[in-house]
Amino acid sequence: MKNLSSLIDEGSRIRQNMPEKALDIFTEVLNESELISNEEFRTISLFNIAITYLILGNYKKSILYFEDSLNTDYALNNRELQAEILRGIAGNHSKIYNYREALKYFFLAEEASIKCRHMQNLHMVMLGISSLYTKIHLNEKALDYALRSLEISKQNENNDPLQASLMAIGACYYKTGNTAEAKKYFEESLGLSANHFAEANALHFISSMKFDEKDYTSAEELAKRQINISSEYNYYDFEALGLRLLGKIWYNNGKYTEALGYFEKAVKALNSVGDRSIKFAIQKNIIDTYRKLGQKDKMLNLYEELYKDHINHLENDIQLKIEQLNIETDTEKIKKEVEKEKENNQRLSKALNEVHLLNDELKMMHNEKNNLMGILAHDLKNPLQSILSSVRLMRSETEDKPFRDEMAVNIKEQSGRMLNLINRMLDYRSIESGSIKMNITDFLISELTSKIVKQASILAVKKDINIINECTCSGTIIHTDAELLYQVLENLLSNAIKFSEPGTNIHLRCICSDDSSILEIEDQGPGFSNEDLKKLYSNFTKLSAKPTGNEHSTGLGLSIVKKLCDLLGAEISLQSRLNSGSKFTVKFKNK
């Protein structure tokens, strides 16, 4: 038990600086507490995991862990913990722009804090509500809650809550345009140096005011202090804002390369957890800097990403308007107007997605064309060269008839290879385009298999491979496209011959029943690896096995087989192990 308590203390100590490591510690406590059925440590670990995910910016996951901790028996009997959990849920909802839900949970947390006199949590609830109202531009309400938090903080001897309240009040005055009053509260807040987040926040506002006053030296000094604190404690947004301000200073001084460096660091600091509106503003700074540097290509490339963020930014702004109206006035007419604006943005977003899909399709077609041309150029070159050589030799040996006959046979064979390759390409294209026509007839399956074996044996004999016809369906009539089925079996047999070693056997079997027929082609070849099986029927795929007689392979054979089986309504399957042969099975209904 003492060990779990020590782990919680260790995780809490390092959570802000090393959240990933803290998460591992809290998860270890959760697992151990569940093993020993300790409800107290289970609840505390869930609560701390939720806080850690909040720090890491995974707000939805944080909500789930807060909710799990809230539903434990231990939390039900601990009102102070309940109040803190409710505030945690509210804070997460505020981060993901669910302001109505956030306000609801803040009010629940306020009520729970007052009931159990948890003044520290009540102070943080007041600050949370103030921050929420600031986000939806209800600055007077925000100031009211910030002032309430100040009154509560004065009851505490700790300067931490006092510094946070002073900073929040300064932020409210800054938002209302009262910079003189804002500066007074910011400077008073910085004089305490007890709350790192409040310090980074105040430094941001004061450095921004110095920048507006064109006091760039002071602005730079304050921004660097802000960046150092934010980097150490993982305040992503304020680190990015500090870097952005340094970039703006260099930009205003005409040092565009240096400015670009700071803007890019600012975007990197936000990573995937920072505020979207901050990232959007920084991207606009980067585009302006690219323009100044004459880097138009980079500027155009960033425009597409900026467009997406602009959609999000507009939707976020619309959400702000909706929440403000709902909370303040709930005016239906204006709400419909902003909803219409949101629909327009959604249509723009959909149009952009359609453009991307079209680009992907065009890219795929372009790659396919290149693959086809590459195969044709490579695989037609050798037989053409062989034919040309044979013709030249025939012309030079006009008297040697046996030699000329041998060359004629070679020309015929090479022409057959070329025709086979072209037919494969045409088969592939006709299947892909959907232009292939089916001719359904009734025929004896045994006659089809005999024809296939006879034809394939011509190639098999040359490699000393034996094809064994084990068809037992001599009287079975099937109803399908004979040519397409022939093509399926011819492809499978051709592959088996191509990859089998001399002296091996290939079996062709037929197994028939009243309603279905099964065809099996089994070889003693190299089989297929696990990687091969993942891409078995893909287009232009060269698998790990190599032809044993230097035959050519387009990588289309099995792709064509699969597509033809789909057309025929047949099921194709494979049983294979590496170096242990393969068995393809084709099953289809007789009628």
Residue, then its C-alpha position, 0 to 999 in steps of 0.5 A: m500500500k505504501n508503495l502505491s502511495s509513493l508511486i502516486d507522489e512520484g507521478s504527481r511530482i514529474r507530471q507537468n515536466m515529464p507527462e509520458k513517464a508520469l502516465d506510465i507510473f499512474t497506469e502501473v498503479l491502476n493495474e496494481s490496484e485492480l489486481i488487489s481490488n483497492e478502490e481508493f488507489r484505483t480512483i486516484s490513479l484514474f483521476n491522475i491519468a485523466i489530468t496527465y492526458l489533459i496535459l498531453g492534449n488528449y482531451k477526449k481521453s482525459i474526459l473518459y478517465f475523469e468520468d471513470s473516476l467519478n463513477t467509482d464508489y470512492a469518489l461518490n463518498n469523497r465530495e472534494l474529489q467529486a468537485e475536482i473531477l467535475r472541474g476537470i471534465a469542464g476544463n476538457h470540454s472547454k479545450i475542445y470547444n464544447y462550451r455549453e457542456a463546459l459551463k454545465y460542469f463548471f457550475l456543477a463543480e462550483e456547487a460541489s465545491i461550495k457544499c464541501r467548502h473546497m475553496q482551492n477548487l472553487h477558486m480554480v472553477m471561478l478562473g475556468i468560468s472566466s476563461l470560458y467567457t473570455k473565449i466567447h467574448l463575454n468579457e464583462k462576465a469574464l471579469d466578474y468571475a476573475l474578480r470573484s476568484l481574487e476574493i477567494s485567493k485572498q483567503n489563502e496564504n499561498n501566492d499561487p492562486l493570488q498570482a493566477s487571479l491577478m493575471a486573469i483580471g489583467a487578461c480581462y482588462y486587456k480584452t476590453g481595451n483597458t491596457a493601462e489597468a491590464k498592465k498594472y495587474f500583469e506586473e503585480s502578478l509577475g511580482l509573485s512568481a509562484n504560478h508558472f502558468a500564470e507567469a507565462n500567460a502574463l509575460h505573453f500579454i506584456s510582451s505583446m503590449k511592448f511589441d505594439e508600442k514598438d519596444y522590440t528589445s523589451a518585447e524580445e526579452l519578455a518573450k524569451r522568458q515566456i518561451n523558457i517557462s512554457s517549454e519546461y512545463n509543456y505550455y504548448d500554446f504559450e511557447a508557440l505564441g512566444l516564438r511567434l512574437l520573436g518571428k514578428i519582431w524579426y519580420n518587422n526588422g526586415k530579417y525574413t529568414e530569421a523570422l521564418g525560422y521562429f514561425e516554423k518553430a512555433v508551428k512545431a511547438l503546437n504539435s497536434v495538441g495546440d490551439r487551432s486558431i493559434k496555428f492558423a495565425i502563425q501559418k498566415n505569418i509564414i505565408d507572408t514571410y514566404r512572399k517577402l522571401g520570393q518563395k512562391d512555390k512554398m507559399l502556394n503549397l502552404y495555401e492548401e493546408l491553410y485553407k483546411d485550417h481556415i475552414n476549421h477556424l471559421e467553424n470554430d468562430i461560428q461555434l463561438k458565436i452560437e455559444q455566445l448567443n445561446i448563453e447570452t441571448d439565444t437569438e434564433k435568427i442570428k443562430k440560423e445565419v451562422e449555421k448557414e455560414k457553417e453549411n457553406n464552409q462544409r460545402l467548401s470542405k466537401a468540394l476540396n475532398e472531392v478534388h483530392l479524390l479525383n487527384d488520387e484517381l488520376k495518380m493511380m491511372h497514371n501509375e497504372k499506365n506507366n506499369l503497363m508501358g514498362i511491362l510491354a517495353h521490357d517483355l516485348k524487347n527480348p522476343l522482338q530481338s530474337i525474331l530479328s536475329s532469326v530473320r537475319l540468320m535466315r537471310s544469310e543461310t539461304e542453302d541450309k534448310p534445316f537451319r532455316d526451319e529451326m529459325a522459323v520455329n523460333i520466330k513462331e515461338q517468340s511471336g507466340r510469347m508476344l501474343n500471349l503477353i498482349n492478350r494478358m494486357l488486353d484481358y486485364r484492361s477489359i476486366e478493369s473497364g467492365s467491357i468483358k462480355m460473358n457467354i453462359t452455356d452448358f458443357l461437360i466439365s471433364e471435356l474442359t479439363s481434358k482440353i486444358v491438361k492437353q494444352a498445358s502439357i506441351l509446356a510441362v513436358k519441356k520442363d519434365i513436369n507431369i500433369i495428372n488429370e484426376c477429374t471424377c466428374s465425367g458426366t457432370i454438366i455445368h452452366t457458366d462461361a466456358e472461356l472465362l473458366y478455361q482462362v482461370l484454370e489456364n492461368l493457374l496451371s501456367n503459374a504452377i508450371k512456371f514456378s515448379e522444378p523439373g521432375t515434379n507433379i501437378h494435380l488437376r482434380c474435379i469434385c462434383s456434387d448436385d449443386s456445386s463443382i470444385l476444381e483443385i490445382e496442386d503443385q510441389g512448387p515453392g509455395f507462398s510466404n506470409e508477405d506474398l499472401k498479403k498481396l496475392y491478387s494485387n495488380f503488377t505484383k511480383l511475388s518472392a518465388k522466381p520462375t524455374g525456366n527463365e519464363h517471363s511474369t507480368g505480375l497480372g496472372l493471379s489478379i486476372v484469375k481473381k477478377l474472373c472468379d468474381l465475374l463467374g461468381a466462383e470462390i477461389s482459395l489457397q492452401s500453401r506453406l513456404n517450400s511445401g507446394s500450393k493448392f488453389t481451389v475454385k468452387f462454383k455452383n453448377k446452376 
